[in-house]
Amino acid sequence: MASKIELNLNKLLDGLGIDGDENDFCDFTIADQNSVAESQGITPTTPSNYKPVLGSNVTYVVACVILNDNDEILMMQEAKESCAGKWYLPAGRMEPRETIVQAAAREVLEETGLNCRPETLLVVETAGGTWYRFVLTGRILGGELKTPAKADKESLQAKWISNLDEISLRANDVLHLIEKAKSYKNSHLGVNWHKDILPANVPHSKDMLRLVVLIKKRSTNRMHVLLSEKTAIHFPTCEIHPAKSVHSTLRRFMVEMFGADVAQHRPLGLLNVEADPSADGCCLTLLVVFRPPLEEVPLIGKCVWHELPQSIEKNLIPYVSQKNSTIELHVVR
């Protein structure tokens, strides 16, 4: 079993998905979370059998930040009446039966006229537990830049922009994403960055949060990873509560495993994203690191600490110590 866990951990470090029975495991369901709320005198508002349905109760958005060799940003001019004439990144809602990568390439083509190949996730943004924006960057393969003569309901035109001060933005939330893309583009100059990671096509019927929780044991100075023993050995996984922020879901899950006085810990970012159009859910794998040593962090849930081989520990060190070694998780609210 230990070797399977280590194999799966290596997959996650490579940004790959975990197939098989592991996707059926859930340690903290919406029903469990509702039970905890009720025990605290709070009446739950989310049904215990909640299931995400794309376009109904959950929204997945894609956005693409693409820079050319002159560091100009590909931008599109909005045609929608509410923001007509404003400029924004190529972005839009995912449609049923398409992957995140397909949706990103489609939005770029529809709004700019250019064909692109998405190369990596840059940021995953969440608002509540029902809105997700998957931000990618990639490379242009061809096509013709949309001119005003080709304006349609998708956009009025597209341009390569060198100075954002020259245009009127629809919203400033893209500024951070553009800076992130510039940092990624310059990463070949020696700046540390995670590998190119695209969403893994693994289906999930629910929106899930999988945790890779790391801690050092003081007596041996060896790194350990947290495993759940509920039903079968696996990485702790919970349902993302649709009425709470992802940070709130994380906090509640950590309390479930470690108690109300859970020791100081820090979410570092995402190792991978799993989503497949055959189901409307997704799974975010979040790397979390404890500051205190293992000896000072009691467990109250059905979990154990597993000592990692030194080969995997060595691979994990950059993820723990270097900025941009994981995909940024930006919790908007």
N, C-alpha and C positions, 0 to 999 in steps of 0.2 A: 504493500500500500504506500509506503514511504516513497518508493521509486516513482509511482504514478503521480503522487503529489508534486514531486520535484520535476517530473516531465511536464506536468501542467503549468507549473510556475515558470519554467523555461519558455513555454509557449506564450504565456502572458507577457513575459519580458520581451518577446519578439513581436508583441502586438497582435498575436494570433488569438483565435477563439478556442474555447474548450467545448468540444462536442460530447455527446453521450449523456449518461445518466445524471451528470453533475448539474445539468440545466433544470432538472426537476426538483433539486433540493432548495428549500427555502426555510431559513431558521426563524424568520420574524415576518409573518404574513400580515396583510391588512387586518385579518381577523384577530391575530395576536395583538396588533397595535391597538385595535378597538377595545380589546379586553383590558389592556393596560389603562387606556383612557377611562373606561367605565369604573375601574377600581379606584381611580382618582376623582370620581364624581363628575366626569366629563361625558356628555352625551355625544357619541361619534356621529359625524355627518356623512361619512363615506361608507357605502355598503361593504360588508366583509367579502363579498364576491366580486368586487370591482375588477374590471378588466379593461385595459386601454383599447380604444377603437379609433384608429386614425381618421381625422376629419370630424370626429364626433366629440370625444372627451379628452383627446390628446392631440397635440400639434407638434409635428416635426418640421423644422425649417432648415434649409441648407443655405450656406453663403460661401462664395469663392473669392479669395483675395489673390489676384494674379499680378505679378510685376514682370515687366519686360527687361531687356538687357540695359535699358537706360534708367531703370528704377522708376519708371512711370507705372501708375496703377490703372488697371482696367476698371472703368466706372461706367454706369448706365444712367440715363436721364429718365426719371419716372414718368409714366403715362397715366397712372391712376389719378383720378380727380382729386383725391384727398391730399396728394403731394406732387401734383403735376409740375414738371420743370425742375424739381429738385434732383440732386444726384445721390447715387447710392452704389454699393457693391452689387454685383449680380447675386440675387438671392430670391428665395421663395419657398413656399410650402411643398413638402414632399407629397407625391400622389400615391394612391394605393398601388401595390404590386411593383414598386420600383425601389432599388437599393439607394442608399445615401449617395454613393458615387454616381449612379445613373442620374439621380435628381440634380446633383451639382452640375454635371456636364450639360444636362437639359436646360437648366436655368441660364447658364452662361451662353449657350447657343441661342436660346429664345430672346435674351435681353441684349446681347452684344453682337450676334451674328458669327461669333468665333467658336471653333471646335477646341475643346480643352481636354487634357488628360489629368484628372485629379491625382496628386502624388502623396499627400499626407494630410491627416487631421492636424489642425493647429490648436483649436480651442473647442470645447463643448460648453455651451451656455445653457443654464436652466433657470426657469422662473416657476415657482411653485413646484409641483410634481407632475405638471401636465404640458409644459412647453419646453422644447429642447431645440437649440440651434447648433447644428454641426458645421463648423467653420473649417474649410479646407483651402489648400493652395495647390497649384498645379502648373502645367505647361500648356501653352497654346500650340495646337497642331496645324491649324489652317483656318479657312473661312474668310469672310469679308466683314470688316467692321461696319456695324449698322450706321447708316447716315440718316439725316432727317427725312430724306426721300423714302426711306423704308420704315418709317415710324408705324407702329401698330399698338395694339392694346398692351403688349408686353413692355415696351419702352419707346421713347421718342428717338433716341440715338445712343451711341456708345462712343467713348473716347479714352485714349491713354492720357492720364492726367499726371503732370509732374508737380504741380503746386495746388494743393487742396484749397488754398485761400482764394483761388480764382473761380471756384464754383460754390454753389449754395447746397450744402448737404441736407439730406432729408433728416438725418439724425447723427449726433456725434458718437454714437456707440460703435461706429466702424473705425474710429481713430485708433483705438487700442488694437483692433484686429489687423489693421494695416501695419502698425509698428511691429506686431508679432511676425507678420509675413516678411517684413524687411530683415528682421533678426534671423529668421529661418534661411532666407536667401543668402545672407552673409555667413552662414554657419560653416560653409566650406573653407572660410578663411581662418578657421581655428577655434571658433566659438562652439562650445559644447551644445549638442542638441540631440533630442531623441531620434531614433531611427524613423525612416518613413513608415508611417502607420496608417493604414486605411481600415475602415470598419470591417470586421470579420462577418461573413454571411452565416451566422448561427441564429436560428429562430428562437424567439422568446415570446410567450403569450402574455407575459406581464412585464412591467418596467422594473428592473432589478438593479440592486446595488451589491456588487461582490467586493469584499474587502480582502486585500493582502496586507495584514497587520504585522509589522516587524518590531522586534525588541532585542536588546542585547542582554545576555546573562552575565552578571558581574563576575561570578566565580570562575567562569571559563572564557569570558570575553567573546563568546560565540553568538552569532545571530540566530534567532528563532522566528518562526512564522506561526501565526495562530491558525488552528484548524478546528472546525466544528465536528463533533462526534454524533450529532443528531442524525439519525437514520444511517448515515455512512460518512466516512471521513471526507471532508471537502472544505474549501475556503468558505468562511462565513458569508452568507448571502441573505439579503432581505428584500422585501418589496418596497419600492419607493412610494411613499404615501402621496396621493395626488393633491391633497389639501395642505401639504407642508413643503417647506423648502428641502432640497436634498441635504443641506447641512442639518436641518432638524431631524430628518430621517436617520442620518448618520449618528447624531447625538443619542437619539432614542435607542438605536441598535447597540451602541457601545455601552449604554447604561444597562441594557438587557444582559449583556455578557459580562460586564465588569462591576456593575453596581452604580448607585447614584454618585459615589465619590470616585468615579473613574479617573485614573491618573492622567497627567498632562500628555496629550498626543496631538499629532499634526497631520492633516491630510495633505499629501504632497502633489497629487495629480493623478491622472488616469493612465493606466497601462494599456488598456484597449477598450474598444467599443464593439459590442456584438449586436447585430440587427439583420433581419432577413425579411423580405416582403411577404413570405408565407405566413407571417404572424405580425401583429401590430405592436409588440413589445420590443424592448431593447435591454441590454445589460451593460452597465458601466462598471469597470473594474478599477477600484480606487486604492491607491497605495497610501497606507497610514503608518506612521512611525511613532512609537512611544519614546518619551524622553527619559523617564526613570528606568532602572534595570528591572529585569524579570522578577527578581526577588521581592520587589516592592509593589507588584501589580497583581493583586488577587483576582482569580476568576470565579464567577458565580454561575455562569451558564455551562452548557454541555460543550465545553471547549478545552483544548489542550495546546500547549506550546510544543512545536516540533523543531528540533535542532537541524539547521541546514548544513549540508556539506560545504566545505570551504570553497569549492569551485563555484557554487551558486552564490555564496556570500560575497565572493570577489566580484561576481557579475552585478550584484545588487548595490555595491558601494557607490557607483556613479549616480544611481537613481536616488539615493538618499542624500548625496552631498552636492550634486550639481543642479543648477537652475536649468530649466527647459529639458530635463531628462525624461519628463513625463508630459502627457497632453494636459494642457491647462483646463481645469474645471472651474468655470466662472459661474458662481451662483448669484444670479441677479437679485432674487428675492425668495 
